[in-house]
Amino acid sequence: MGVILFELALTFYFTATIVSIIELFKGSRITSKIILSSAGIGFAIHTACIIYRYVTAGHIPITNAHEATSFFSWCVVLIFFILQFRYRIILLSSFIMPIVFILMLSSSMLPREIKPLSPVLQSYWLGIHTVLAFLGNAAFAMAFGIGLMYLVQEHYVKSKHLGGLFERLPSLQTLDEINYRLITIGFPLLTLAIITGVLWAESAWGSYWNWDPREVWSLITWFIYAIVLHARLIAGWRGKKAALLSIIGFLTILIAFFGIKLLQKGLHVFL
C-alpha cells in the first residue's frame, strides 16, 4: 500500500512539474489549475503515504535516506502551498516543482525497507530535531526558487525586455521581500534544529559536538544565512546579492543532504 501511494504521489508531482515548465513559457488559467490540482492531489496522497508509513513503523518515517528525502520533498510542497495561498505566485511552481520531483525520484531509487530503530534513534529528539531541520530547509528551498526568479526578473529589467514573462513575474521589490521573509522563517528553524541536535548528541554520544560531516555542513549553512540576515540588516544588502546568497545557501544544504549519504560517512548517515 505504501509503495502504491508513493508512486501515485510521484506521478502527480511529475504532472505538476511538466505543466509548470509549460507555464514558464506559456501560462494560462488552465495550466495554473492543472499545476495546483496535480500538486494538491500529489501532496494529499503523499501525506497519506507518510501517515501509512508512520503507522506501520511506529515512529516518524524519517530514519533512512528514502524516508528523509521523501519527507523533505513533502515539506517543500507544504511551504509552496503556504506561499501560494499568501502571494498567488503560480510561476514559483516552475522553479520549485522540478526540485520536488527530483527529490521524489531520488527517494524512489533508495531502499524502502522499514527497519527497527537503532538505540540512538529511540529518542523524543528524533521528531523534534528532524522536523525542525526539514521545515527550515524547505523554507530555504523556497528562498532558492525566489532567488532564481529575482535573477530572471532582473535580467528582463536590465535588458529592457518588458513583455512576456516579465509581466507575469512579481516585481523585484516583492521578490526581495519574500526572499527575506523566507530566510527569517528558515533561519530560526535551522537554529533550533542545531540546538536540539546538539542536545540529542550529548544524550546519545556523550558529547555536544562531534565534528560529524553533517554537523559541519549544517554549521556552514547556518553561517551563510546568518551572513545574509546580517548583511541585509547592517550593510543594507538587498536584491541580487541576497538572491545569490540564498541560492548558495540552498546548494550547501543539498551537499549536506546528498553528499554525505553518497560518501556514507559520519554519524548522520542513517538519517
Backbone as CSV, one residue per row, in Angstrom:
resi,resn,N_x,N_y,N_z,CA_x,CA_y,CA_z,C_x,C_y,C_z
1,MET,0.834,-1.220,0.000,0.000,0.000,0.000,0.863,1.263,0.000
2,GLY,1.912,1.258,0.828,2.788,2.416,0.897,3.465,2.694,-0.425
3,VAL,3.863,1.617,-1.122,4.528,1.770,-2.421,3.580,2.394,-3.439
4,ILE,2.342,1.936,-3.440,1.346,2.466,-4.381,1.101,3.951,-4.125
5,LEU,0.943,4.306,-2.856,0.717,5.715,-2.514,1.905,6.578,-2.939
6,PHE,3.105,6.087,-2.694,4.302,6.845,-3.062,4.376,7.044,-4.575
7,GLU,4.145,5.982,-5.327,4.235,6.067,-6.780,3.148,6.982,-7.360
8,LEU,1.967,6.959,-6.757,0.900,7.858,-7.198,1.285,9.321,-6.948
9,ALA,1.828,9.581,-5.763,2.272,10.941,-5.436,3.345,11.395,-6.417
10,LEU,4.289,10.508,-6.707,5.356,10.821,-7.661,4.777,11.144,-9.037
11,THR,3.765,10.404,-9.445,3.136,10.629,-10.759,2.468,11.997,-10.834
12,PHE,1.738,12.365,-9.796,1.070,13.666,-9.794,2.089,14.809,-9.709
13,TYR,3.163,14.611,-8.950,4.219,15.636,-8.896,4.886,15.781,-10.261
14,PHE,5.043,14.657,-10.966,5.634,14.702,-12.308,4.744,15.514,-13.248
15,THR,3.443,15.274,-13.160,2.496,16.037,-13.990,2.584,17.525,-13.681
16,ALA,2.614,17.860,-12.395,2.718,19.259,-11.987,4.027,19.868,-12.476
17,THR,5.092,19.090,-12.478,6.391,19.581,-12.926,6.381,19.893,-14.412
18,ILE,5.866,18.976,-15.212,5.814,19.185,-16.663,4.979,20.400,-17.015
19,VAL,3.806,20.513,-16.394,2.920,21.634,-16.699,3.510,22.945,-16.169
20,SER,4.239,22.892,-15.054,4.844,24.108,-14.519,5.939,24.629,-15.439
21,ILE,6.619,23.718,-16.133,7.620,24.137,-17.124,6.929,24.795,-18.314
22,ILE,5.793,24.232,-18.710,4.996,24.846,-19.781,4.513,26.222,-19.344
23,GLU,4.109,26.315,-18.082,3.642,27.582,-17.517,4.701,28.674,-17.628
24,LEU,5.955,28.290,-17.523,7.051,29.255,-17.585,7.111,29.930,-18.950
25,PHE,6.777,29.189,-19.995,6.880,29.732,-21.344,5.543,30.219,-21.895
26,LYS,4.482,29.583,-21.467,3.161,29.983,-21.971,2.107,29.646,-20.926
27,GLY,1.908,30.570,-20.019,0.972,30.330,-18.940,-0.457,30.671,-19.300
28,SER,-1.384,30.025,-18.638,-2.806,30.297,-18.819,-3.539,29.858,-17.566
29,ARG,-4.800,30.159,-17.496,-5.594,29.728,-16.343,-5.681,28.217,-16.273
30,ILE,-5.718,27.586,-17.434,-5.821,26.124,-17.470,-4.567,25.477,-16.895
31,THR,-3.388,25.953,-17.341,-2.143,25.376,-16.828,-2.002,25.631,-15.329
32,SER,-2.426,26.814,-14.890,-2.348,27.123,-13.459,-3.212,26.167,-12.644
33,LYS,-4.421,25.903,-13.136,-5.321,24.992,-12.431,-4.779,23.572,-12.411
34,ILE,-4.176,23.158,-13.537,-3.617,21.808,-13.605,-2.459,21.656,-12.624
35,ILE,-1.616,22.688,-12.542,-0.473,22.652,-11.628,-0.946,22.508,-10.183
36,LEU,-1.869,23.382,-9.793,-2.341,23.373,-8.410,-3.109,22.093,-8.087
37,SER,-3.903,21.626,-9.046,-4.668,20.394,-8.827,-3.745,19.185,-8.718
38,SER,-2.802,19.081,-9.643,-1.884,17.936,-9.645,-1.000,17.941,-8.400
39,ALA,-0.447,19.112,-8.076,0.402,19.218,-6.890,-0.412,18.959,-5.626
40,GLY,-1.655,19.472,-5.602,-2.513,19.288,-4.439,-2.882,17.825,-4.221
41,ILE,-3.257,17.134,-5.290,-3.600,15.709,-5.177,-2.357,14.915,-4.789
42,GLY,-1.233,15.260,-5.431,0.015,14.589,-5.099,0.379,14.782,-3.640
43,PHE,0.188,15.994,-3.121,0.502,16.293,-1.730,-0.411,15.514,-0.787
44,ALA,-1.694,15.425,-1.121,-2.646,14.677,-0.288,-2.272,13.197,-0.235
45,ILE,-1.931,12.631,-1.396,-1.538,11.221,-1.449,-0.208,11.007,-0.721
46,HIS,0.698,11.958,-0.907,1.999,11.903,-0.235,1.816,11.923,1.284
47,THR,0.897,12.759,1.746,0.599,12.826,3.175,0.067,11.491,3.678
48,ALA,-0.819,10.896,2.892,-1.362,9.581,3.259,-0.250,8.534,3.302
49,CYS,0.699,8.632,2.382,1.830,7.704,2.332,2.685,7.812,3.603
50,ILE,2.949,9.060,4.017,3.756,9.291,5.215,3.029,8.777,6.459
51,ILE,1.715,9.035,6.524,0.917,8.560,7.655,0.913,7.031,7.704
52,TYR,0.740,6.410,6.538,0.734,4.946,6.457,2.053,4.372,6.948
53,ARG,3.141,4.988,6.508,4.462,4.500,6.929,4.680,4.737,8.426
54,TYR,4.141,5.837,8.933,4.243,6.123,10.370,3.517,5.050,11.185
55,VAL,2.317,4.717,10.758,1.529,3.705,11.469,2.217,2.340,11.391
56,THR,2.758,2.033,10.212,3.417,0.740,10.016,4.699,0.619,10.835
57,ALA,5.506,1.699,10.830,6.801,1.660,11.508,6.688,1.941,13.000
58,GLY,5.668,2.725,13.381,5.520,3.079,14.791,6.348,4.268,15.206
59,HIS,6.905,4.954,14.234,7.693,6.161,14.516,7.681,7.050,13.276
60,ILE,8.071,8.300,13.435,8.070,9.217,12.314,8.962,8.680,11.200
61,PRO,8.439,8.584,9.971,9.207,7.971,8.880,10.254,8.918,8.305
62,ILE,11.381,8.957,8.968,12.420,9.904,8.575,13.807,9.362,8.939
63,THR,13.876,8.026,9.134,15.091,7.428,9.694,15.995,6.751,8.675
64,ASN,15.677,6.836,7.392,16.611,6.352,6.368,16.578,7.309,5.186
65,ALA,17.439,7.074,4.214,17.593,8.006,3.095,16.295,8.165,2.297
66,HIS,15.598,7.057,2.065,14.331,7.114,1.320,13.306,7.977,2.049
67,GLU,13.130,7.701,3.327,12.134,8.428,4.108,12.511,9.903,4.252
68,ALA,13.791,10.172,4.511,14.220,11.549,4.710,14.029,12.381,3.450
69,THR,14.385,11.812,2.297,14.233,12.538,1.033,12.763,12.768,0.716
70,SER,11.952,11.760,0.974,10.511,11.885,0.750,9.913,12.956,1.658
71,PHE,10.290,12.935,2.932,9.750,13.908,3.875,10.215,15.322,3.546
72,PHE,11.443,15.461,3.096,11.960,16.762,2.686,11.117,17.332,1.553
73,SER,10.836,16.508,0.546,10.025,16.973,-0.582,8.618,17.336,-0.116
74,TRP,8.071,16.578,0.843,6.744,16.884,1.390,6.749,18.266,2.043
75,CYS,7.798,18.576,2.801,7.919,19.878,3.462,8.009,21.009,2.434
76,VAL,8.729,20.755,1.347,8.868,21.772,0.296,7.508,22.083,-0.320
77,VAL,6.729,21.048,-0.610,5.400,21.263,-1.188,4.494,21.982,-0.195
78,LEU,4.613,21.636,1.081,3.820,22.312,2.119,4.100,23.814,2.123
79,ILE,5.368,24.189,2.140,5.734,25.609,2.138,5.304,26.275,0.836
80,PHE,5.380,25.537,-0.269,4.943,26.078,-1.562,3.474,26.478,-1.513
81,PHE,2.635,25.601,-0.960,1.205,25.911,-0.908,0.914,27.062,0.061
82,ILE,1.680,27.155,1.125,1.510,28.285,2.044,1.839,29.593,1.329
83,LEU,2.916,29.602,0.566,3.290,30.802,-0.191,2.272,31.096,-1.284
84,GLN,1.791,30.041,-1.930,0.807,30.228,-2.994,-0.484,30.826,-2.428
85,PHE,-0.886,30.374,-1.251,-2.080,30.908,-0.601,-1.893,32.384,-0.244
86,ARG,-0.666,32.734,0.180,-0.386,34.100,0.627,-0.140,35.064,-0.525
87,TYR,0.611,34.627,-1.550,1.056,35.561,-2.589,0.506,35.285,-3.989
88,ARG,-0.049,34.115,-4.212,-0.608,33.762,-5.529,0.434,33.902,-6.641
89,ILE,1.600,33.290,-6.454,2.656,33.335,-7.465,2.775,31.942,-8.072
90,ILE,1.956,31.651,-9.058,1.943,30.317,-9.649,3.252,30.006,-10.362
91,LEU,3.955,31.030,-10.861,5.220,30.798,-11.554,6.292,30.229,-10.630
92,LEU,6.091,30.360,-9.326,7.044,29.776,-8.397,7.123,28.268,-8.594
93,SER,6.022,27.681,-9.051,5.996,26.235,-9.291,7.011,25.825,-10.352
94,SER,7.286,26.725,-11.316,8.236,26.416,-12.392,9.653,26.247,-11.852
95,PHE,9.914,26.839,-10.697,11.247,26.762,-10.109,11.311,25.760,-8.951
96,ILE,10.143,25.417,-8.393,10.109,24.549,-7.215,9.685,23.112,-7.531
97,MET,8.683,22.928,-8.381,8.196,21.575,-8.648,9.262,20.668,-9.267
98,PRO,10.149,21.188,-10.124,11.239,20.308,-10.597,12.106,19.802,-9.454
99,ILE,12.340,20.647,-8.445,13.125,20.225,-7.275,12.384,19.122,-6.526
100,VAL,11.073,19.325,-6.351,10.248,18.327,-5.655,10.297,16.997,-6.398
101,PHE,10.133,17.055,-7.704,10.134,15.816,-8.491,11.480,15.104,-8.419
102,ILE,12.581,15.865,-8.517,13.918,15.265,-8.432,14.138,14.612,-7.068
103,LEU,13.677,15.284,-6.006,13.781,14.707,-4.666,12.985,13.410,-4.568
104,MET,11.762,13.430,-5.072,10.919,12.240,-5.004,11.470,11.114,-5.871
105,LEU,11.989,11.468,-7.049,12.572,10.458,-7.928,13.798,9.833,-7.274
106,SER,14.608,10.675,-6.622,15.774,10.167,-5.896,15.338,9.241,-4.774
107,SER,14.280,9.642,-4.080,13.762,8.826,-2.985,13.279,7.470,-3.477
108,SER,12.667,7.471,-4.666,12.131,6.215,-5.217,13.225,5.212,-5.548
109,MET,14.457,5.700,-5.743,15.576,4.828,-6.104,16.324,4.290,-4.886
110,LEU,15.928,4.755,-3.708,16.614,4.354,-2.477,15.865,3.207,-1.785
111,PRO,16.565,2.386,-1.026,15.914,1.263,-0.317,14.761,1.738,0.564
112,ARG,13.644,1.018,0.482,12.440,1.463,1.184,12.076,0.601,2.391
113,GLU,12.880,-0.381,2.687,12.514,-1.274,3.772,12.429,-0.529,5.111
114,ILE,11.504,-0.998,5.935,11.342,-0.425,7.266,12.096,-1.310,8.254
115,LYS,13.071,-0.720,8.918,13.879,-1.459,9.872,13.613,-0.961,11.288
116,PRO,13.859,-1.798,12.283,13.700,-1.348,13.682,14.649,-0.189,13.969
117,LEU,14.209,0.715,14.811,15.044,1.862,15.158,16.282,1.409,15.924
118,SER,17.420,1.985,15.565,18.627,1.743,16.340,18.460,2.436,17.689
119,PRO,19.160,1.992,18.706,19.014,2.583,20.048,19.183,4.094,20.073
120,VAL,20.119,4.617,19.265,20.393,6.048,19.297,19.214,6.865,18.769
121,LEU,18.382,6.228,17.916,17.233,6.946,17.354,15.981,6.836,18.222
122,GLN,16.026,6.014,19.215,14.864,5.838,20.094,14.839,6.958,21.132
123,SER,14.516,8.139,20.644,14.521,9.333,21.487,13.445,10.295,21.015
124,TYR,12.895,11.047,21.961,11.905,12.065,21.606,12.526,13.182,20.763
125,TRP,13.883,13.272,20.782,14.559,14.288,19.976,14.433,13.995,18.481
126,LEU,14.184,12.750,18.130,14.123,12.366,16.714,13.135,13.230,15.942
127,GLY,11.886,13.267,16.416,10.871,14.049,15.720,11.127,15.539,15.805
128,ILE,11.503,16.013,16.980,11.714,17.450,17.173,12.843,17.967,16.277
129,HIS,13.997,17.329,16.356,15.179,17.775,15.620,14.973,17.698,14.108
130,THR,14.480,16.558,13.630,14.384,16.359,12.190,13.294,17.218,11.549
131,VAL,12.147,17.341,12.207,11.068,18.156,11.642,11.490,19.632,11.561
132,LEU,12.133,20.127,12.602,12.632,21.498,12.578,13.628,21.697,11.431
133,ALA,14.525,20.732,11.270,15.547,20.835,10.224,14.922,20.828,8.836
134,PHE,13.980,19.922,8.607,13.398,19.812,7.271,12.490,20.986,6.934
135,LEU,11.759,21.491,7.907,10.929,22.665,7.648,11.805,23.886,7.357
136,GLY,12.899,24.030,8.105,13.830,25.121,7.838,14.435,25.001,6.455
137,ASN,14.861,23.800,6.083,15.438,23.583,4.761,14.414,23.819,3.655
138,ALA,13.148,23.479,3.929,12.094,23.712,2.935,11.895,25.211,2.702
139,ALA,11.960,26.001,3.783,11.866,27.456,3.639,13.036,27.987,2.815
140,PHE,14.220,27.411,3.017,15.381,27.826,2.235,15.250,27.389,0.774
141,ALA,14.584,26.264,0.542,14.331,25.827,-0.831,13.438,26.838,-1.548
142,MET,12.437,27.346,-0.825,11.578,28.380,-1.399,12.375,29.656,-1.677
143,ALA,13.265,30.018,-0.756,14.110,31.197,-0.949,15.002,31.012,-2.167
144,PHE,15.451,29.773,-2.383,16.230,29.436,-3.576,15.423,29.719,-4.841
145,GLY,14.170,29.224,-4.850,13.304,29.457,-6.013,13.025,30.934,-6.233
146,ILE,12.751,31.642,-5.150,12.508,33.090,-5.250,13.765,33.799,-5.731
147,GLY,14.935,33.344,-5.260,16.199,33.932,-5.702,16.401,33.774,-7.203
148,LEU,16.083,32.590,-7.718,16.186,32.365,-9.159,15.219,33.276,-9.920
149,MET,14.007,33.418,-9.399,13.023,34.292,-10.032,13.519,35.733,-10.043
150,TYR,14.170,36.140,-8.959,14.704,37.503,-8.880,15.740,37.732,-9.972
151,LEU,16.645,36.767,-10.153,17.687,36.912,-11.167,17.099,36.976,-12.572
152,VAL,16.071,36.161,-12.801,15.403,36.184,-14.113,14.731,37.531,-14.348
153,GLN,14.006,38.011,-13.344,13.312,39.289,-13.481,14.299,40.443,-13.648
154,GLU,15.401,40.392,-12.919,16.412,41.437,-13.037,17.009,41.459,-14.445
155,HIS,17.178,40.275,-15.014,17.679,40.193,-16.389,16.745,40.901,-17.351
156,TYR,15.446,40.678,-17.194,14.474,41.330,-18.064,14.482,42.845,-17.879
157,VAL,14.623,43.279,-16.623,14.642,44.714,-16.350,15.862,45.371,-16.991
158,LYS,17.023,44.761,-16.818,18.258,45.341,-17.362,18.293,45.323,-18.881
159,SER,17.720,44.273,-19.462,17.705,44.172,-20.920,16.556,44.962,-21.545
160,LYS,15.677,45.498,-20.653,14.518,46.292,-21.076,13.543,45.502,-21.949
161,HIS,13.509,44.173,-21.737,12.504,43.337,-22.383,11.318,43.238,-21.421
162,LEU,10.413,44.178,-21.531,9.370,44.314,-20.527,8.042,43.687,-20.927
163,GLY,8.123,42.629,-21.693,6.908,41.922,-22.070,7.003,40.464,-21.688
164,GLY,5.983,39.688,-22.022,6.015,38.259,-21.785,6.178,37.869,-20.331
165,LEU,7.256,37.147,-20.046,7.493,36.630,-18.707,7.660,37.751,-17.685
166,PHE,8.237,38.866,-18.091,8.431,39.999,-17.191,7.110,40.434,-16.569
167,GLU,6.058,40.465,-17.371,4.755,40.936,-16.891,4.100,39.936,-15.940
168,ARG,4.507,38.665,-16.014,3.889,37.646,-15.163,4.676,37.397,-13.887
169,LEU,5.914,37.876,-13.839,6.717,37.731,-12.632,6.436,38.874,-11.671
170,PRO,6.504,38.622,-10.353,6.353,39.711,-9.383,7.471,40.732,-9.545
171,SER,7.276,41.910,-8.982,8.301,42.945,-9.057,9.535,42.514,-8.278
172,LEU,10.666,43.159,-8.578,11.911,42.858,-7.881,11.767,43.120,-6.380
173,GLN,11.068,44.168,-6.027,10.880,44.501,-4.622,10.081,43.413,-3.903
174,THR,9.023,42.935,-4.547,8.199,41.883,-3.950,8.996,40.601,-3.764
175,LEU,9.758,40.226,-4.779,10.572,39.018,-4.696,11.623,39.144,-3.600
176,ASP,12.220,40.322,-3.482,13.229,40.551,-2.450,12.613,40.445,-1.058
177,GLU,11.416,40.984,-0.896,10.737,40.928,0.404,10.352,39.494,0.769
178,ILE,9.879,38.716,-0.213,9.513,37.321,0.051,10.755,36.516,0.418
179,ASN,11.834,36.772,-0.299,13.096,36.093,-0.014,13.522,36.335,1.439
180,TYR,13.424,37.578,1.854,13.809,37.947,3.221,12.908,37.261,4.248
181,ARG,11.615,37.245,4.008,10.683,36.620,4.950,10.935,35.123,5.071
182,LEU,11.243,34.485,3.948,11.521,33.048,3.979,12.770,32.740,4.801
183,ILE,13.782,33.577,4.650,15.012,33.360,5.401,14.783,33.618,6.895
184,THR,13.950,34.621,7.205,13.662,34.897,8.621,12.813,33.783,9.243
185,ILE,12.181,32.967,8.405,11.455,31.788,8.894,12.400,30.596,9.000
186,GLY,13.182,30.390,7.946,14.067,29.237,7.902,15.214,29.312,8.897
187,PHE,15.748,30.514,9.122,16.920,30.652,9.991,16.631,30.256,11.443
188,PRO,15.546,30.736,12.044,15.242,30.294,13.420,14.986,28.789,13.506
189,LEU,14.331,28.237,12.475,14.083,26.795,12.465,15.399,26.018,12.399
190,LEU,16.325,26.478,11.537,17.626,25.834,11.448,18.391,25.972,12.764
191,THR,18.300,27.144,13.374,18.977,27.373,14.657,18.454,26.413,15.719
192,LEU,17.136,26.280,15.794,16.535,25.356,16.759,16.903,23.905,16.445
193,ALA,16.992,23.594,15.153,17.370,22.233,14.762,18.789,21.917,15.220
194,ILE,19.694,22.891,15.069,21.074,22.687,15.502,21.144,22.546,17.029
195,ILE,20.394,23.388,17.732,20.394,23.333,19.202,19.865,21.988,19.694
196,THR,18.732,21.553,19.133,18.166,20.264,19.549,19.077,19.114,19.137
197,GLY,19.765,19.286,17.987,20.711,18.262,17.560,21.886,18.149,18.517
198,VAL,22.344,19.280,18.998,23.450,19.296,19.962,23.028,18.605,21.261
199,LEU,21.826,18.910,21.729,21.323,18.283,22.960,21.140,16.780,22.778
200,TRP,20.645,16.397,21.606,20.460,14.982,21.293,21.808,14.267,21.237
201,ALA,22.806,14.917,20.629,24.137,14.319,20.516,24.738,14.062,21.897
202,GLU,24.517,14.989,22.802,25.073,14.843,24.149,24.446,13.652,24.871
203,SER,23.124,13.495,24.690,22.444,12.382,25.362,22.754,11.045,24.696
204,ALA,23.036,11.081,23.371,23.279,9.833,22.637,24.737,9.403,22.668
205,TRP,25.651,10.366,22.512,27.068,10.032,22.385,27.932,10.635,23.494
206,GLY,27.305,11.381,24.383,28.066,11.950,25.493,28.897,13.156,25.127
207,SER,28.627,13.732,23.961,29.379,14.903,23.509,28.439,15.821,22.742
208,TYR,28.513,17.119,23.023,27.619,18.069,22.360,27.963,18.241,20.877
209,TRP,29.219,18.090,20.537,29.638,18.315,19.143,30.706,17.297,18.772
210,ASN,30.522,16.616,17.636,31.439,15.555,17.239,32.143,15.824,15.910
211,TRP,31.943,16.998,15.355,32.516,17.369,14.056,32.153,16.357,12.975
212,ASP,30.950,15.834,13.095,30.384,14.978,12.068,30.195,15.804,10.801
213,PRO,30.392,15.223,9.591,30.239,15.989,8.350,28.912,16.736,8.245
214,ARG,27.811,16.088,8.677,26.506,16.761,8.607,26.473,17.947,9.565
215,GLU,27.076,17.787,10.731,27.120,18.888,11.693,27.905,20.066,11.116
216,VAL,29.029,19.753,10.487,29.883,20.800,9.921,29.149,21.545,8.809
217,TRP,28.503,20.794,7.900,27.801,21.444,6.792,26.584,22.223,7.290
218,SER,25.934,21.719,8.318,24.813,22.465,8.901,25.295,23.793,9.470
219,LEU,26.448,23.753,10.099,27.022,24.979,10.659,27.411,25.956,9.545
220,ILE,27.971,25.423,8.455,28.322,26.268,7.306,27.068,26.930,6.754
221,THR,26.004,26.136,6.613,24.729,26.677,6.113,24.200,27.756,7.047
222,TRP,24.295,27.494,8.351,23.826,28.470,9.334,24.581,29.785,9.184
223,PHE,25.889,29.716,9.002,26.695,30.926,8.850,26.331,31.683,7.563
224,ILE,26.059,30.954,6.493,25.694,31.610,5.229,24.417,32.425,5.398
225,TYR,23.403,31.817,6.004,22.143,32.546,6.184,22.256,33.615,7.266
226,ALA,23.149,33.400,8.231,23.409,34.451,9.221,24.036,35.661,8.529
227,ILE,24.923,35.396,7.575,25.546,36.479,6.799,24.500,37.212,5.983
228,VAL,23.575,36.447,5.392,22.502,37.075,4.602,21.702,38.052,5.456
229,LEU,21.284,37.597,6.647,20.494,38.451,7.531,21.311,39.631,8.040
230,HIS,22.552,39.364,8.437,23.413,40.435,8.939,23.680,41.471,7.847
231,ALA,24.023,40.991,6.654,24.341,41.910,5.556,23.123,42.739,5.167
232,ARG,21.957,42.140,5.264,20.740,42.873,4.903,20.394,43.930,5.945
233,LEU,20.497,43.558,7.225,20.100,44.474,8.293,21.157,45.531,8.584
234,ILE,22.434,45.151,8.491,23.515,46.069,8.855,24.101,46.781,7.639
235,ALA,24.430,45.992,6.613,25.096,46.571,5.440,24.118,46.986,4.351
236,GLY,22.841,46.647,4.521,21.849,47.050,3.534,21.867,46.229,2.260
237,TRP,22.434,45.007,2.323,22.449,44.151,1.142,21.028,43.702,0.819
238,ARG,20.633,43.938,-0.383,19.318,43.520,-0.849,19.422,43.024,-2.276
239,GLY,18.307,42.671,-2.836,18.257,42.357,-4.255,19.138,41.204,-4.683
240,LYS,19.985,41.473,-5.675,20.770,40.421,-6.316,21.711,39.726,-5.345
241,LYS,22.382,40.480,-4.476,23.314,39.873,-3.524,22.596,38.900,-2.597
242,ALA,21.443,39.318,-2.095,20.670,38.451,-1.206,20.174,37.213,-1.950
243,ALA,19.764,37.401,-3.214,19.278,36.284,-4.026,20.394,35.271,-4.263
244,LEU,21.590,35.755,-4.582,22.724,34.867,-4.834,23.113,34.087,-3.578
245,LEU,23.109,34.760,-2.437,23.442,34.079,-1.184,22.393,33.022,-0.834
246,SER,21.132,33.302,-1.160,20.074,32.321,-0.918,20.292,31.074,-1.766
247,ILE,20.720,31.284,-3.001,20.997,30.165,-3.904,22.189,29.357,-3.396
248,ILE,23.249,30.043,-3.000,24.440,29.369,-2.477,24.105,28.587,-1.207
249,GLY,23.305,29.200,-0.332,22.922,28.550,0.913,22.195,27.245,0.671
250,PHE,21.255,27.244,-0.280,20.492,26.025,-0.550,21.374,24.953,-1.184
251,LEU,22.343,25.358,-1.985,23.263,24.387,-2.586,24.072,23.683,-1.496
252,THR,24.438,24.411,-0.440,25.160,23.769,0.671,24.260,22.764,1.388
253,ILE,22.969,23.064,1.439,22.018,22.131,2.051,21.966,20.836,1.248
254,LEU,21.927,20.958,-0.087,21.893,19.774,-0.943,23.177,18.958,-0.806
255,ILE,24.311,19.646,-0.676,25.585,18.947,-0.484,25.550,18.152,0.817
256,ALA,25.065,18.813,1.865,24.988,18.141,3.168,24.009,16.983,3.135
257,PHE,22.904,17.166,2.408,21.837,16.171,2.400,22.208,14.931,1.594
258,PHE,22.725,15.151,0.374,23.012,14.033,-0.521,24.477,13.598,-0.494
259,GLY,25.390,14.563,-0.395,26.809,14.233,-0.454,27.238,13.283,0.637
260,ILE,26.797,13.541,1.860,27.179,12.709,2.995,26.609,11.299,2.850
261,LYS,25.394,11.182,2.333,24.788,9.867,2.158,25.537,9.061,1.103
262,LEU,25.954,9.758,0.008,26.682,9.058,-1.052,28.046,8.592,-0.567
263,LEU,28.697,9.421,0.265,30.010,9.060,0.789,29.914,8.052,1.929
264,GLN,28.703,7.935,2.504,28.466,7.012,3.613,29.427,7.281,4.771
265,LYS,29.527,8.537,5.133,30.414,8.895,6.229,29.651,9.682,7.285
266,GLY,30.073,9.517,8.528,29.518,10.338,9.600,28.447,9.633,10.406
267,LEU,28.158,10.221,11.555,27.166,9.663,12.461,25.754,9.809,11.933
268,HIS,25.543,10.761,10.989,24.199,11.037,10.475,23.850,10.213,9.245
269,VAL,24.686,9.262,8.876,24.463,8.553,7.633,23.149,7.782,7.617
270,PHE,22.646,7.393,8.813,21.406,6.621,8.875,20.190,7.515,8.778
271,LEU,20.370,8.850,8.808,19.222,9.743,8.747,19.004,10.249,7.347
